[in-house]
Amino acid sequence: MNDRAQHPDAVVRHPDRGAGRHRRTPRYLAVVLGLAGLAVFLLFVQAAQDVVAPVFLGLNLLIVLYPLQRWLEHRVHRMVAATVSLVIVVGIILGFFLLAGWAVSQLVVELPAHNAEFVAVWRQAQAWLDGLGISSAVIQQGLNGVSAGSVMGLLTPVLSNVTAVTGAVATLILAVFFLTLDSMSLPARLGMVAGSRPHITTALRSFAVGVRRYWLVTTVFGLIVAVLDVVALAVIGVPLIWAWGVLAFLTNYIPNVGFVIGLVPPALLALLSGGWGSALAVVIAYSLLNFVIQSIIQPKFTGESVGITPAMSFLSLMFWYWILGWIGALVALPATLLLKALLIDADPRARWVNAFISSSPHPPDDASPAD
């Protein structure tokens, strides 16, 4: 009693000091600092896109095949199961690029056989431009500036892109190899995380499920569109219909703009082989198929499997192409799913953002003691 009477402030200062130690950072300051940290991280990823993009693409492929690997582990040694997954993934990678190269090479080989048609189309275009008041002399003056040096200047970026693609494929295969080795211990690692951070584990599992559904839906609809494109091109009478079917299937993996990439070569060849009417028929057929299947039907299934709106899908394509380059166009939606899993789904306080970006938002679950 005497000690308390002699030191009356001791009892008062003690709770103040305790409250100071447990004072939380203001919410707005945490959000600002988090966004700043995310911006710095994304700039780092952009600078290292030549490594990060192939590694992330390889991770996507392994996620898709991981259920097969787990199924095999119950029947054979886990090293054998991992080896089978590795071989399948490498086969998919090589098959993708070989098929793309084959389709493009078919166009390169076919074009010289249509030199006469190209000259005729060129003269028709000149006559049309003359009708619009654009003199052919102006066009000829512009073409006179084209030289061997300028052509090589245009080819240099193409050749460098070929080198970049080769390096990306090599990086991708190496990344898949080491990621496959790590996948054998993945269940134990996720179990350790689940003990202390169950929300993160749940979010990562949801991310994996979304990635598998996305690639499955995209592949199925790519096959459907490719078959219908082949049928339409056969009816129109365009050469190399199987090459354009393969190209349509591969470009379907690029959201929103892949349709345009797959349309240009068959439309060009239709123009040279059948005239403007055939080219217009190809454009109309591709546009109708793209509108009905890829713009109406597929987004419903993709949205339900991925869980984001079509507008967010388009913005994701633009954003990840800027961050990760041409591979970013392939993995745009999975990359968005990963950020959504880590920044939104893993944090109960941030799940309200799903009301704006989710294709089928649900009211937040009742807060549990763990929340």
SVG drawing of the C-alpha trace seen along z (x, -y; Angstrom):
<svg xmlns="http://www.w3.org/2000/svg" viewBox="-24 -13 46 63">
<polyline fill="none" stroke="black" stroke-width="0.4" points="0.0,0.0 2.8,-2.4 4.6,-1.6 1.4,-2.5 0.9,-5.7 4.5,-6.8 4.4,-5.9 0.8,-6.6 1.8,-7.0 3.3,-3.5 -0.2,-1.8 -1.4,-4.3 1.7,-4.1 1.7,-0.3 -1.4,0.1 -0.4,-2.8 2.9,-1.1 1.2,2.2 -1.3,0.5 1.6,-1.2 3.3,2.2 0.1,3.7 -1.0,0.7 -1.7,1.7 -0.7,-0.1 -3.7,-2.2 -5.5,-0.3 -5.0,-3.0 -1.3,-3.1 -1.0,0.7 -2.9,0.6 -0.6,-2.1 2.5,-0.4 1.2,2.9 0.5,1.4 3.9,-0.3 5.6,3.0 3.5,4.8 4.5,2.1 8.2,2.6 7.8,6.4 6.0,6.2 8.7,3.9 11.3,6.5 9.3,9.2 9.1,7.1 12.9,6.7 13.3,10.5 10.5,11.5 12.9,13.7 13.2,16.0 10.0,15.4 7.6,16.0 9.0,19.4 9.1,20.6 5.5,19.6 4.4,21.2 6.2,24.4 4.5,24.2 1.1,24.0 1.8,27.1 2.9,29.0 -0.2,27.9 -2.4,29.3 -0.6,32.7 -0.1,32.9 -3.3,35.0 -1.9,37.5 1.4,37.5 -0.4,38.1 -2.4,40.9 0.8,42.6 2.5,42.2 0.0,44.7 1.1,47.3 4.8,46.7 7.7,45.0 7.3,41.3 10.4,40.6 8.9,42.6 5.7,40.7 7.6,37.4 9.6,38.5 6.4,39.4 5.0,35.9 8.3,34.3 8.3,36.2 4.6,35.3 5.2,31.6 8.3,31.4 6.4,33.2 3.6,30.6 6.1,27.7 8.0,29.0 4.7,30.0 3.3,26.5 6.2,24.8 6.8,27.4 3.1,27.1 3.2,23.3 6.4,23.4 4.9,25.9 1.8,23.8 3.8,20.7 6.2,22.6 3.3,23.8 2.3,20.2 5.9,19.3 6.2,22.3 2.8,21.6 3.1,17.9 5.6,18.1 3.1,20.2 0.7,17.2 3.0,14.5 0.7,13.9 -2.3,13.6 -0.4,11.2 0.4,8.9 -3.2,8.9 -4.4,8.1 -1.8,5.3 -3.0,3.8 -6.6,3.9 -5.5,2.2 -3.8,-0.5 -6.9,-1.1 -9.0,-1.3 -6.5,-3.8 -6.6,-5.8 -10.4,-5.9 -9.9,-7.4 -7.6,-10.1 -4.4,-8.5 -1.9,-8.6 0.1,-5.4 3.1,-7.7 3.0,-8.5 3.0,-4.7 5.8,-4.1 7.9,-6.9 7.5,-5.3 8.5,-1.9 11.6,-3.4 13.0,-4.0 12.9,-0.2 16.4,1.2 18.2,4.4 19.5,2.6 16.0,1.5 14.7,5.0 17.4,6.5 16.6,3.9 13.0,5.2 14.3,8.8 16.6,8.2 13.9,8.0 12.3,11.2 15.6,13.1 16.2,11.8 12.7,13.0 13.5,16.4 16.6,16.4 14.5,15.2 11.9,18.0 14.7,20.6 16.1,19.2 12.6,19.2 12.0,22.8 15.4,23.8 14.6,21.9 11.1,23.5 12.4,27.0 15.0,26.4 12.4,24.9 10.0,27.8 12.8,30.2 13.6,28.6 9.9,27.9 9.1,31.5 11.8,32.5 10.3,30.1 6.7,31.4 7.5,34.7 7.6,33.0 4.7,30.6 2.1,32.3 4.4,32.2 5.2,28.5 1.5,27.6 0.8,29.5 3.4,27.4 1.9,24.1 -1.7,25.3 -0.7,25.6 0.0,21.9 -1.6,20.2 -4.7,22.2 -6.2,19.4 -3.1,19.3 -3.2,23.1 -6.9,22.9 -6.2,20.0 -3.3,21.9 -5.4,25.0 -8.2,22.9 -5.6,21.3 -4.5,24.8 -8.1,25.9 -8.8,22.7 -5.6,23.1 -6.6,26.7 -10.1,25.7 -8.9,22.8 -6.5,24.8 -9.0,27.6 -11.8,25.3 -9.5,23.4 -8.2,26.6 -11.7,28.1 -13.0,24.9 -9.8,24.5 -10.4,27.9 -14.1,27.1 -13.2,23.8 -10.3,25.4 -12.6,28.2 -15.3,25.7 -12.7,23.4 -11.4,26.3 -14.9,27.2 -15.6,23.6 -12.3,23.2 -12.9,26.5 -16.3,25.2 -14.8,21.9 -11.9,23.7 -8.9,22.2 -5.7,24.2 -3.8,25.7 -6.9,26.0 -5.2,28.3 -2.4,25.8 -5.0,23.0 -6.9,25.4 -3.7,26.0 -3.0,22.2 -6.6,21.5 -6.2,24.1 -2.9,22.7 -3.9,19.0 -7.1,19.8 -4.8,19.9 -4.3,16.2 -7.4,14.5 -9.3,12.0 -6.7,11.2 -5.7,14.8 -8.6,14.9 -7.2,12.1 -3.7,13.7 -5.3,17.0 -7.4,15.2 -4.8,13.2 -2.9,16.1 -6.0,18.0 -7.6,14.7 -4.5,13.7 -4.2,17.0 -7.9,16.9 -7.4,13.5 -4.6,14.8 -6.2,18.0 -9.9,17.0 -10.1,13.3 -11.8,10.7 -15.0,12.8 -13.1,15.8 -11.2,13.5 -14.4,11.9 -16.0,15.3 -13.1,16.3 -13.4,13.2 -17.2,13.6 -16.9,17.3 -14.1,16.7 -16.0,13.7 -19.2,15.6 -17.5,18.6 -15.5,16.4 -18.5,14.3 -20.7,17.3 -18.2,19.7 -15.4,17.6 -17.4,14.5 -20.7,15.9 -20.3,19.6 -16.7,19.9 -16.6,16.9 -19.5,18.5 -17.5,21.7 -14.2,19.8 -15.7,17.4 -17.2,20.1 -13.9,22.1 -11.6,19.1 -13.9,16.9 -13.2,13.5 -15.2,11.2 -14.6,10.9 -13.5,7.3 -11.0,8.4 -9.9,11.1 -9.1,8.5 -7.3,6.2 -5.3,9.1 -4.2,9.8 -3.0,6.3 -1.3,6.0 0.6,9.3 1.7,8.8 3.3,5.6 4.8,7.4 5.9,10.8 6.1,10.2 4.6,12.6 4.4,15.5 2.3,13.2 -0.4,13.4 -0.5,17.1 -0.5,17.1 -2.5,13.8 -5.5,15.4 -3.4,17.9 -1.2,15.0 -4.2,13.0 -5.6,16.0 -2.3,16.2 -2.4,12.6 -6.1,13.0 -5.3,16.0 -2.4,14.4 -3.8,10.9 -7.5,11.4 -8.6,15.0 -5.9,15.5 -7.0,12.4 -10.5,12.5 -10.5,8.7 -9.9,8.3 -12.5,10.7 -14.9,7.9 -12.9,7.1 -14.3,10.2 -17.6,8.3 -16.0,6.3 -13.7,8.8 -15.4,12.2 -17.7,13.6 -20.1,15.0 -19.4,13.2 -20.8,14.6 -21.4,12.8 -18.6,13.2 -18.9,16.2 -19.7,15.6 -16.5,14.8 -15.1,17.8 -12.9,17.8 -9.9,18.4 -10.8,15.2"/>
</svg>
